Amino acid sequence: MRMISTKVHAISDYTLALVLFLSPRLYYLMDLAEAAGASVWMVPSLVGLVQFCVSFVTRYEGGVFGRIPMPVHLNIDLVLGIFLAASPWLFGFNEIIYKPHLFLGLVLILLALLTKKIPSGRPGFRERMPFYREKVKYRE
């Protein structure tokens, strides 16, 4: 059952992207790079960067350019979440640290599975701009 609106998902996307990008500094993962390798801090930073870019170009209330449909965005979130949650075991640093990667990956997976696929509500920034040419249908 999909119960999270796309507006709430947009807010959580940008918040989670910021947390992922900053998590190596928040969890002091940079200090573990000697023992575990650079992937311990690069993976969450890159996932956060990809999350921000995908959110920026998604066709929903939080998107600016609106090129990616919401179902595709949710599939990308799901893949990013699985990758982030599995990264400690994929890159071999699970014995040093795995909880932040696993937790944030599971949050991404849950958001992808529980968010509605069709944006609803008020049109966002893109629709109010005079140069916007595509018509986006919203469920009312």
MOUR-V241181 format. One record per helix or strand of 2 or more residues. SS is the DSSP state (2 for helix, 1 for strand). FROM is the first residue (numbers start at 0). LEN is the number of residues. If there is no record, write none. Layout:
ss:SS from:FROM len:LEN
ss:SS from:FROM len:LEN
This chain:
ss:2 from:5 len:21
ss:2 from:28 len:8
ss:2 from:38 len:18
ss:2 from:69 len:21
ss:2 from:98 len:16
ss:2 from:124 len:4
